[in-house]
Amino acid sequence: MSTQSLSHGTVPQRLAHTRELMSREGIHALLVPSADPHLSEYLPGYWQGRQWLSGFHGSVGTLIVTADFAGVWADSRYWEQATKELKGSGIELVKLQPGQPGPLEWLAEQTPEGGVVAVDGAVMAVASARTLGGKLEERGARLRTDIDLLSEVWQDRPALPEQPIYQHLPPQATVSRSEKLATLRESLKVKGADWHFIATLDDIAWLFNLRGGDVSFNPVFVSFALISQQQATLFVAPSKVDEALRAVLEQDGVTLCDYSEVVGALRAVPAGASVQVDPARVTAGLLGNLGDGVKLIEGLNPTTLAKSRKSLADAEHIRQAMEQDGAALCEFFAWLDSALGRERITELTIDEHLTAARARRPGYVSLSFNTIAAFNANGAMPHYHATEEEHALIEGDGLLLIDSGGQYLGGTTDITRMVPIGTPSQEQKRDCTRVLKGVIALSRAHFPKGILSPLLDAIARAPIWAEGVDYGHGTGHGVGYFLNVHEGPQVIAYQAVAAPQTAMQPGMITSIEPGTYRPGRWGVRIENLVLNLEAGKTEFAEFLKFETLTLCPIDTRCLEPSLLTLDERQWFNDYHAQVRVRLSPLLSGAALEWLQVRTAAI
């Protein structure tokens, strides 16, 4: 069978060919992460090798192939999906769970003495490569990062994306690229770094006030940046930048080079120079181009913390985007209430109508992720996505979970709401109310400025844990400003490492999204975005609190109000009163009537 036909063949055929190449190269195990040279969460097709080789389409997962084993490591969000998609492939689902070995630990334990583990160094973080390489060395094995077996197996690999780059302009861009570059250079002086190398796409887009369309839902573009006190070089495909933008960038002291020239630029950094890098956000393959005499200064990219702290001016634009997004949701929900029982509605219909409602709003650019419209049992899969081949009809009784978001010039939104279909059961209502109690508990919290964000997770989980229930995903992720819907450095998840860079600071935007999932039955998740605000200083500490940014009613028909305390009811009614006041001027007719009914006090 030819390589070309294998490239289009079944997953078992692709694995067989991969194993032939592994045998030829003397490789015991092949590691295929969900990653690209920018360590992005959402990958252009060119780098979706793990998906292509395994047949598992979840956005996160790690594939390991040996001569007699193949497994995909995935967390609980993807277990049901992976079970379906891996069936008959010869690939096992390995469930990522606390206390169980992850893929790197598994390789360290299973690789025999003298064995070789291969990974494409171009897509593996320096920190991960060091960790795995060190563990293998202890066993007398080694890590090889200089080979990309997929390039030989994957003959019909997609081309690199070539979407045009455009400026993020005032008034929504509240700080100029010249000011951002000057601030970055000051931080380099403090660290004693001559150069700073950035590979993460959202850091680059934020720093240069540029946006693109190379990655679905995230307005970023495939690029690298290398910055010194005198130079700022942006490595992108020349076809993406028109002459007018090129002239603007040159005027601001930004030099454009071809994307592929980054290797030569790193090799040209002189011996004795120092380069600041984030070892968790740059790959081993890229950093391997620096000469032996170059000193590394390691730490969080300065831009990562800077872009997470939205300014007061940013916050005003974000509030306006939230109002527009909330109004779009009200129009959609008003339509849904009127259409249920009269029209044929599927999970796909939900996506179409909700996207159309957002697209009518000023400043809308795109969705911020694939809409999750999941009815009953499908809601038990946190990252479920309906397809033409597999989707549910919305009829009968139960719960419809809708997790969606939009990219606006003035902000990024992400919201989950539960919709009653027919008559939800009492157990479903209890689940919804319990999850709401978790949202309220964390939304009302005050906490010391600088607290490590994973430590806040227990506040949201406490009302849920109290009834012997839990959920496998984190409670909150950072959110960008017309950028990635998932952004660091903060994360609210007890499973995450409480590292110094996760400290909560004013201006950060984070999701609050606890859940409950009953496989084969239903899932519940309620999500708002919140903004860190100063909450005053006492003799003990400076404190922060959350402002709830998301504006959309939480449907009381899914709730059992008697389970809420007086304080929780007060928060709920206050929130709905604010939603009504803020959204009413943007609505009319059926949507306004729907808002007024759904924000009535309980």
C-alpha positions in Angstrom: 0.0 0.0 0.0 1.4 3.4 -0.9 2.2 6.1 1.6 -0.5 8.4 0.0 -3.3 5.8 0.5 -2.1 5.2 4.0 -2.3 8.9 4.6 -6.0 8.8 3.8 -6.5 5.4 5.5 -7.9 4.3 8.7 -6.4 5.0 12.1 -5.0 1.4 12.5 -3.3 1.8 9.1 -1.8 5.1 10.1 -0.5 3.6 13.3 0.9 0.6 11.5 2.9 2.9 9.2 4.0 5.0 12.1 5.3 1.9 13.9 7.3 0.9 10.8 9.1 4.2 10.9 9.6 3.9 14.7 11.2 0.5 14.1 13.4 1.9 11.4 14.6 4.7 13.6 15.1 2.6 16.7 12.3 4.4 18.6 10.7 2.6 21.5 7.8 5.2 22.1 6.5 8.1 20.1 4.9 11.0 22.0 2.4 13.2 20.1 1.1 16.1 22.2 -1.8 18.5 21.3 0.6 21.3 20.5 2.2 23.5 17.9 5.4 25.6 18.0 3.5 28.3 19.9 2.0 25.9 22.4 -1.5 27.0 21.5 -4.7 25.5 22.9 -6.5 25.7 19.5 -4.3 24.5 16.7 -4.2 25.3 12.9 -4.8 22.1 10.9 -1.2 21.8 10.0 -0.4 20.9 13.6 -3.3 18.7 14.5 -1.2 15.6 14.3 -2.5 14.0 17.5 -6.1 14.3 16.1 -5.1 12.9 12.7 -3.1 10.0 14.0 -5.5 8.9 16.7 -9.0 9.9 15.4 -9.8 11.6 18.7 -11.0 15.1 18.0 -11.0 16.6 21.5 -9.0 19.8 21.8 -6.7 18.5 24.5 -5.1 15.1 24.8 -1.8 13.3 24.5 -1.1 10.3 22.3 1.7 7.7 23.0 2.5 4.9 20.5 4.8 2.0 21.2 5.3 -1.3 19.3 2.5 -3.0 21.3 0.5 -0.2 22.8 -1.2 3.1 21.9 -3.1 5.3 24.3 -4.6 8.8 24.5 -4.5 10.5 27.9 -7.5 12.8 28.3 -9.2 14.5 31.3 -12.8 13.9 32.4 -14.2 16.5 29.9 -13.4 14.2 27.1 -13.9 10.7 28.4 -17.3 10.0 26.8 -16.2 11.6 23.5 -12.9 9.7 23.5 -14.6 6.4 24.3 -16.8 6.8 21.2 -14.1 8.1 18.8 -11.3 5.6 19.8 -13.6 2.5 19.5 -12.1 0.0 17.1 -8.9 2.1 16.6 -6.6 0.0 18.7 -6.0 3.0 20.9 -6.9 3.0 24.5 -8.4 5.9 26.5 -6.2 6.5 29.5 -8.2 8.6 32.0 -6.2 11.5 33.5 -7.0 11.4 37.2 -5.4 12.8 40.4 -2.8 10.3 41.7 -2.5 8.4 38.4 0.5 8.7 36.1 0.2 11.2 33.3 1.7 10.6 29.9 5.2 11.8 30.9 5.2 9.8 34.1 4.0 6.8 32.2 6.8 7.0 29.7 9.3 7.5 32.5 8.0 4.3 34.2 7.6 2.1 31.0 10.5 3.0 28.8 13.2 0.2 29.2 16.9 0.9 29.8 18.4 1.9 26.5 15.1 2.9 25.1 14.4 6.0 23.0 11.4 8.2 23.3 10.8 10.5 20.4 8.8 13.7 20.2 8.9 16.6 17.7 10.9 19.1 19.6 9.2 21.9 17.6 6.0 21.3 19.6 7.2 20.4 23.0 7.7 23.0 25.8 11.2 23.3 27.1 10.0 22.7 30.6 8.2 19.4 29.6 11.2 18.2 27.5 13.5 18.8 30.5 11.2 17.0 32.9 10.8 14.0 30.6 14.5 13.9 29.5 15.6 13.9 33.1 13.3 11.1 34.1 14.4 9.0 31.1 18.0 9.6 31.9 17.6 8.2 35.3 16.4 5.0 33.7 19.3 4.8 31.2 16.9 5.8 28.4 16.9 9.0 26.3 14.6 11.6 24.8 15.0 12.4 21.1 13.6 15.8 19.9 15.2 16.1 16.5 12.7 14.1 14.5 9.1 14.6 13.2 7.8 11.2 12.1 4.4 12.7 11.2 5.9 14.7 8.4 6.7 11.3 6.7 3.4 9.6 7.5 1.0 12.5 7.0 1.2 13.1 3.2 -1.9 15.2 2.9 -1.1 17.5 5.8 -2.9 20.9 5.6 -0.9 24.0 4.6 -0.1 26.7 7.1 -2.9 29.3 7.4 -2.6 32.6 5.6 -5.3 34.8 6.9 -4.6 38.6 6.7 -3.4 40.5 9.8 -5.1 43.7 10.8 -4.8 46.3 13.6 -6.7 46.4 16.8 -7.4 50.1 16.8 -8.5 52.8 19.3 -10.9 53.3 21.0 -10.9 49.6 21.9 -7.1 49.4 21.8 -6.5 51.6 24.8 -2.6 51.5 24.9 -0.4 52.0 21.8 2.1 49.4 20.7 4.9 51.9 21.2 3.9 52.2 24.9 3.6 48.5 25.3 7.0 47.9 23.7 8.5 50.6 26.0 7.0 48.9 29.1 8.3 45.5 28.0 11.8 47.0 27.4 11.8 48.4 30.9 11.0 45.0 32.3 13.9 43.5 30.3 16.3 46.1 31.9 15.1 45.1 35.4 15.8 41.4 34.5 19.1 42.1 32.9 18.0 40.6 29.6 19.4 41.7 26.2 16.6 40.0 24.2 13.2 38.6 24.8 11.8 35.8 22.6 8.0 35.3 22.4 6.3 32.3 20.7 2.8 32.5 22.2 0.4 34.0 19.7 -1.9 35.9 22.1 1.1 37.6 23.8 2.3 38.7 20.3 -1.1 39.9 19.2 -1.6 41.9 22.4 1.9 43.4 22.4 1.7 44.7 18.8 -2.1 45.6 18.8 -2.6 43.2 15.9 -5.2 40.6 15.3 -5.6 37.8 12.7 -7.6 34.7 11.8 -5.2 31.8 11.7 -6.7 30.0 14.6 -10.4 29.2 14.8 -12.2 31.5 17.3 -9.0 33.2 18.6 -8.1 36.4 16.7 -4.4 35.6 16.5 -1.9 34.9 13.8 1.0 32.4 13.4 4.1 34.4 14.3 7.2 34.8 16.6 8.7 38.0 18.1 12.3 38.8 19.1 12.8 42.0 21.0 15.8 43.9 22.3 16.3 47.5 23.4 17.0 48.6 19.8 14.9 46.1 17.8 11.5 44.6 17.6 11.2 41.9 14.9 7.9 40.2 14.0 8.3 36.9 12.1 5.2 36.3 9.9 4.4 35.1 6.4 4.8 38.2 4.2 1.5 37.6 2.4 -0.4 38.3 5.6 0.7 42.0 5.9 -0.4 44.6 3.4 1.8 47.6 2.4 -0.2 50.0 4.5 0.2 48.0 7.7 3.8 47.3 7.0 4.4 51.0 6.8 2.6 51.6 10.1 4.6 48.9 11.8 7.9 50.2 10.5 7.0 53.7 11.7 6.6 52.2 15.2 10.0 50.5 15.0 8.8 47.0 14.1 10.7 45.0 11.5 9.0 42.3 9.6 10.7 39.0 8.6 9.4 35.8 7.1 8.0 33.3 9.6 10.7 30.7 8.7 13.6 33.2 9.4 13.1 32.9 13.1 15.6 29.9 13.2 18.4 32.0 11.7 17.6 35.0 14.0 17.9 32.8 17.1 21.1 31.3 15.8 22.5 34.9 15.2 22.0 35.9 18.9 25.7 36.5 19.9 27.5 34.5 22.5 27.4 36.2 25.9 24.0 37.8 25.3 21.1 37.0 27.6 17.6 36.0 26.3 14.5 36.1 28.5 12.1 33.2 27.8 9.2 31.4 29.5 10.2 27.7 29.5 6.6 26.7 29.7 5.7 28.8 26.7 8.5 28.1 24.2 9.5 24.8 22.6 12.7 22.8 23.0 13.1 22.7 19.2 13.1 26.5 18.9 15.3 27.2 21.9 17.8 24.6 20.6 18.8 27.1 17.9 20.4 29.4 20.5 24.2 29.1 20.8 25.9 27.5 23.8 27.2 30.8 24.9 23.8 32.5 25.2 22.5 32.9 28.7 18.8 32.1 29.4 16.8 34.2 31.8 13.7 32.2 32.6 10.3 33.3 33.9 6.8 34.2 32.9 6.6 36.3 29.8 6.1 39.9 31.0 3.3 40.3 28.4 1.3 37.4 30.0 0.8 39.3 33.2 0.4 42.7 31.5 -2.4 41.5 29.2 -4.2 39.7 32.0 -4.6 43.0 33.9 -7.2 44.9 31.9 -7.1 48.7 32.4 -10.0 50.8 33.6 -10.5 51.9 30.0 -10.4 48.2 28.8 -13.0 47.3 31.5 -15.4 50.0 30.1 -15.3 48.5 26.6 -15.7 45.0 28.0 -18.8 46.1 29.9 -20.3 47.4 26.7 -19.4 44.2 24.9 -21.2 42.2 27.7 -24.3 44.3 27.3 -24.4 43.7 23.5 -23.8 40.0 24.1 -26.5 39.8 26.8 -28.9 41.5 24.5 -28.2 39.0 21.7 -28.8 36.2 24.2 -32.1 37.7 25.3 -33.3 37.9 21.6 -32.2 34.3 21.1 -33.9 33.0 24.3 -37.1 34.8 23.4 -37.1 33.1 20.0 -36.4 29.7 21.6 -39.3 30.0 24.1 -41.7 30.9 21.3 -40.4 28.2 18.9 -40.3 25.2 21.2 -43.2 22.9 20.4 -43.9 24.8 17.2 -40.7 24.3 15.1 -38.3 21.4 14.7 -35.3 22.4 16.9 -32.1 20.5 17.2 -28.8 21.3 18.9 -27.6 22.5 15.5 -30.5 24.9 15.2 -29.6 26.4 18.6 -26.1 27.1 17.4 -27.4 28.7 14.1 -29.9 31.0 15.8 -27.6 32.1 18.6 -24.7 32.8 16.3 -27.1 34.9 14.1 -28.3 36.9 17.1 -24.7 37.7 18.0 -23.8 38.6 14.5 -26.5 41.4 14.5 -24.7 43.2 17.4 -22.3 46.1 16.8 -18.6 45.2 17.3 -19.2 41.5 16.8 -16.3 39.7 15.0 -16.8 35.9 15.5 -17.6 33.3 18.0 -15.0 32.8 20.7 -15.3 29.0 20.6 -17.5 26.3 19.2 -21.0 26.7 20.7 -21.9 23.8 23.0 -25.7 23.1 22.8 -26.2 19.9 24.6 -29.6 18.3 25.5 -30.0 15.9 28.4 -27.4 13.1 28.1 -25.2 15.1 25.8 -24.8 17.7 28.5 -22.9 15.2 30.6 -20.0 15.7 28.2 -18.5 19.0 29.2 -16.9 19.6 25.8 -19.6 18.1 23.6 -20.1 19.4 20.1 -23.1 18.6 17.9 -22.4 17.5 14.4 -24.5 16.9 11.3 -24.0 13.1 11.9 -24.8 13.1 15.6 -27.0 15.6 17.3 -30.2 15.6 19.5 -33.7 16.8 18.7 -34.9 19.3 21.4 -38.2 17.7 22.6 -39.8 16.1 25.6 -38.6 17.0 29.1 -35.2 17.8 30.5 -32.3 20.3 30.4 -30.6 22.0 27.6 -27.1 23.3 28.4 -25.8 26.1 26.2 -22.2 27.2 26.5 -21.3 29.9 24.0 -19.3 33.1 23.5 -18.4 35.9 21.1 -15.4 37.9 20.1 -16.2 41.7 20.0 -13.8 44.5 19.2 -14.2 45.5 22.8 -14.0 42.2 24.6 -14.4 38.4 24.6 -17.4 36.7 26.2 -18.1 33.2 27.5 -21.4 32.2 29.2 -23.2 29.0 30.1 -26.9 28.9 30.8 -29.4 26.1 31.5 -32.7 26.0 29.6 -35.7 24.0 30.8 -37.3 21.8 28.1 -40.8 20.7 29.0 -40.8 20.0 32.7 -37.4 19.4 34.4 -37.4 16.8 37.2 -36.9 17.7 40.8 -33.5 16.0 40.7 -32.5 18.2 37.7 -33.7 21.3 39.5 -31.6 20.3 42.6 -28.5 19.9 40.5 -29.1 23.3 38.8 -29.7 25.0 42.2 -26.6 23.4 43.8 -24.4 24.6 40.9 -25.9 28.1 41.2 -25.0 28.1 44.9 -21.4 27.4 43.9 -21.5 30.3 41.4 -22.9 32.6 44.1 -20.5 31.6 46.8 -17.4 32.5 44.7 -19.0 35.5 43.1 -19.6 37.1 46.6 -16.1 36.3 47.9 -13.6 38.8 49.1 -10.0 37.6 49.1 -6.4 39.0 49.7 -4.8 40.6 46.7 -2.1 38.2 45.4 -3.8 35.0 46.6 -2.8 32.2 44.4 -5.9 31.6 42.2 -6.2 27.8 42.5 -6.8 28.3 46.3 -10.2 30.0 45.5 -11.6 26.8 43.9 -12.9 25.3 47.2 -15.2 28.3 47.7 -17.2 27.4 44.6 -17.1 23.7 45.3 -18.1 23.9 49.0 -21.9 23.9 48.4 -21.5 21.1 45.9 -19.1 19.0 48.0 -21.5 19.4 50.9 -23.9 17.1 49.1 -21.2 14.6 48.1 -21.1 15.8 44.5 -18.0 17.0 42.4 -17.0 17.8 38.9 -13.8 17.0 37.0 -12.9 20.3 35.4 -11.6 23.5 36.9 -13.9 26.2 38.1 -12.4 29.2 36.2 -10.0 30.2 33.5 -8.7 33.7 32.6 -10.2 35.4 29.6 -8.6 37.7 27.1 -9.5 41.2 25.7 -10.7 40.5 22.2 -8.2 37.6 22.4 -8.1 34.0 23.5 -11.1 32.8 25.5 -8.7 30.8 27.7 -5.9 33.0 29.0 -3.3 32.8 31.8 -1.7 33.1 34.2 -4.6 32.7 36.7 -6.7 29.6 36.9 -9.3 28.6 39.5 -8.8 24.8 39.8 -7.5 22.9 42.8 -5.8 20.5 40.4 -3.6 23.2 39.1 -0.2 24.1 40.6 -0.5 27.1 42.9 2.5 28.8 41.4 3.5 32.4 42.1 2.4 33.6 38.7 -1.2 32.5 39.4 -1.6 35.3 41.9 -4.8 37.3 41.6 -4.3 40.9 40.6 -6.7 43.8 39.9 -8.1 43.8 36.3 -8.0 40.1 35.7 -11.1 38.5 34.1 -11.9 35.0 35.1 -14.8 32.6 34.5 -16.8 31.0 37.3 -18.3 27.8 36.0 -19.0 25.0 38.4 -20.9 22.0 37.2 -22.5 18.6 37.8 -22.5 15.8 35.3 -24.5 12.6 35.3 -23.3 10.4 32.4 -26.0 9.2 30.2 -28.6 11.4 31.9 -27.8 15.2 31.9 -25.2 17.8 32.7 -25.4 21.2 34.5 -23.1 24.1 34.2 -23.7 27.8 34.9 -21.0 30.3 34.0 -20.4 34.0 34.4 -17.3 36.1 33.8 -16.0 38.2 36.6 -13.5 41.1 37.0 -11.1 41.5 39.9 -11.7 44.9 41.6 -10.0 46.5 44.6 -12.1 45.9 47.7 -10.2 48.1 50.2 -7.2 47.8 52.5 -7.4 46.7 56.2 -4.7 46.3 58.8 -4.4 42.7 57.6 -4.1 43.0 53.8 -5.3 44.6 50.6 -8.4 42.8 49.4 -10.1 42.1 46.0 -13.6 41.3 45.1 -15.4 40.2 41.9 -17.6 42.3 39.6 -19.9 40.0 37.6 -19.5 41.1 34.0 -21.8 38.6 32.3 -25.4 40.0 31.8 -28.1 37.4 31.1 -30.9 35.9 33.2 -30.4 32.6 35.0 -33.6 30.7 34.2 -35.6 30.2 37.5 -37.6 27.4 35.9 -34.5 25.2 36.3 -34.2 26.0 40.0 -35.6 24.9 43.3 -35.6 28.3 45.1 -36.4 26.8 48.5 -32.8 25.5 48.5 -31.4 29.0 48.4 -30.6 30.9 51.6 -31.8 34.4 52.1 -28.3 35.8 51.2 -28.2 33.7 48.1 -31.7 34.9 47.0 -30.6 38.5 47.7 -27.5 38.1 45.4 -29.7 36.4 42.7 -32.3 39.1 42.8 -29.7 41.9 42.8 -28.0 40.3 39.8 -31.2 40.1 37.9 -32.1 43.7 38.7 -28.8 44.8 37.3 -29.3 42.6 34.2 -32.7 44.2 33.6 -31.5 47.8 34.0 -28.4 47.3 31.8 -30.1 45.3 28.9 -33.6 46.9 28.7 -32.4 49.9 26.6 -30.9 47.5 24.0 -34.1 45.5 23.6 -37.7 45.8 22.4 -40.7 43.7 21.7 -40.6 40.0 22.6 -37.0 40.1 23.7 -37.7 42.9 26.2 -40.8 41.1 27.5 -38.7 37.9 27.9 -36.1 39.8 29.9 -38.7 41.4 32.2 -40.3 38.0 33.0 -37.0 36.2 33.5 -35.6 38.8 35.8 -38.6 38.9 38.1 -37.5 38.6 41.8 -37.8 35.3 43.6 
